[in-house]
Amino acid sequence: MNSKSGLSPFDSVPTMISSKLHLPFFAVRMCWDFTAILIGTIAGGVLTIGTVILAFTIGPAVSFIGRIMFHD
């Protein structure tokens, strides 16, 4: 069973934004992740290269797998 909405609210919001605004999911997810990185950095978190790599790759990877699984 799959609701196509993510496992948590953090995962669901980019899906809702993407569908409501008719924007590509990967772009919305990348902006969402970079917003979280910005907030974390401002709050005193440490930014690493791994975090940046994940922010660039999670959205496109999820979009790619979603196209394979759901044939959209």
MIBA-811350 format. One record per residue (C-alpha): residue number from 1; x, y, z. Coordinates in Angstrom, 3 decimals. Layout:
N
nr / east / north / up
NUM / X / Y / Z .
...
END
This chain:
72
nr / east / north / up
1 / 0.000 / 0.000 / 0.000 .
2 / 1.366 / 3.438 / -0.886 .
3 / -0.123 / 6.873 / -0.365 .
4 / 2.554 / 8.604 / -2.470 .
5 / 2.903 / 11.190 / 0.275 .
6 / 6.062 / 10.267 / 2.158 .
7 / 6.719 / 8.769 / 5.539 .
8 / 6.631 / 11.927 / 7.622 .
9 / 5.313 / 15.487 / 7.391 .
10 / 8.802 / 16.593 / 6.332 .
11 / 8.514 / 14.248 / 3.329 .
12 / 4.865 / 15.044 / 2.596 .
13 / 5.097 / 18.827 / 2.321 .
14 / 7.254 / 18.878 / -0.860 .
15 / 4.830 / 16.396 / -2.454 .
16 / 1.857 / 18.638 / -1.650 .
17 / 3.641 / 21.795 / -2.841 .
18 / 4.667 / 20.072 / -6.061 .
19 / 1.151 / 18.890 / -6.867 .
20 / -0.624 / 22.131 / -5.889 .
21 / 1.769 / 24.435 / -7.778 .
22 / 2.390 / 22.009 / -10.681 .
23 / 6.148 / 22.172 / -10.193 .
24 / 8.594 / 19.291 / -10.669 .
25 / 8.945 / 17.300 / -7.456 .
26 / 12.744 / 17.127 / -7.645 .
27 / 13.040 / 20.937 / -7.733 .
28 / 10.633 / 21.421 / -4.836 .
29 / 12.403 / 18.738 / -2.800 .
30 / 15.818 / 20.292 / -3.432 .
31 / 14.545 / 23.729 / -2.327 .
32 / 12.928 / 22.113 / 0.722 .
33 / 16.168 / 20.356 / 1.676 .
34 / 18.287 / 23.474 / 1.210 .
35 / 15.819 / 25.441 / 3.334 .
36 / 16.268 / 22.861 / 6.100 .
37 / 20.053 / 23.121 / 5.711 .
38 / 19.874 / 26.917 / 5.961 .
39 / 17.746 / 26.781 / 9.107 .
40 / 20.035 / 24.186 / 10.659 .
41 / 23.144 / 26.198 / 9.849 .
42 / 21.631 / 29.389 / 11.260 .
43 / 20.710 / 27.449 / 14.405 .
44 / 24.350 / 26.472 / 14.861 .
45 / 24.560 / 23.162 / 13.041 .
46 / 27.645 / 22.096 / 11.137 .
47 / 27.359 / 21.968 / 7.354 .
48 / 29.258 / 19.097 / 5.749 .
49 / 29.799 / 18.060 / 2.152 .
50 / 27.657 / 14.959 / 2.741 .
51 / 24.686 / 17.105 / 3.669 .
52 / 25.061 / 19.184 / 0.517 .
53 / 25.422 / 16.070 / -1.664 .
54 / 22.265 / 14.588 / -0.159 .
55 / 20.349 / 17.825 / -0.717 .
56 / 21.325 / 17.774 / -4.398 .
57 / 20.580 / 14.080 / -4.954 .
58 / 17.560 / 13.044 / -2.847 .
59 / 14.959 / 14.911 / -4.934 .
60 / 16.154 / 13.661 / -8.325 .
61 / 16.615 / 10.108 / -6.963 .
62 / 13.110 / 9.969 / -5.486 .
63 / 11.656 / 11.364 / -8.730 .
64 / 13.515 / 8.775 / -10.788 .
65 / 12.444 / 5.849 / -8.613 .
66 / 8.878 / 7.167 / -8.507 .
67 / 8.719 / 7.234 / -12.310 .
68 / 9.942 / 3.633 / -12.434 .
69 / 7.539 / 2.415 / -9.756 .
70 / 4.416 / 4.277 / -10.821 .
71 / 5.044 / 4.624 / -14.593 .
72 / 4.000 / 8.304 / -14.572 .
END
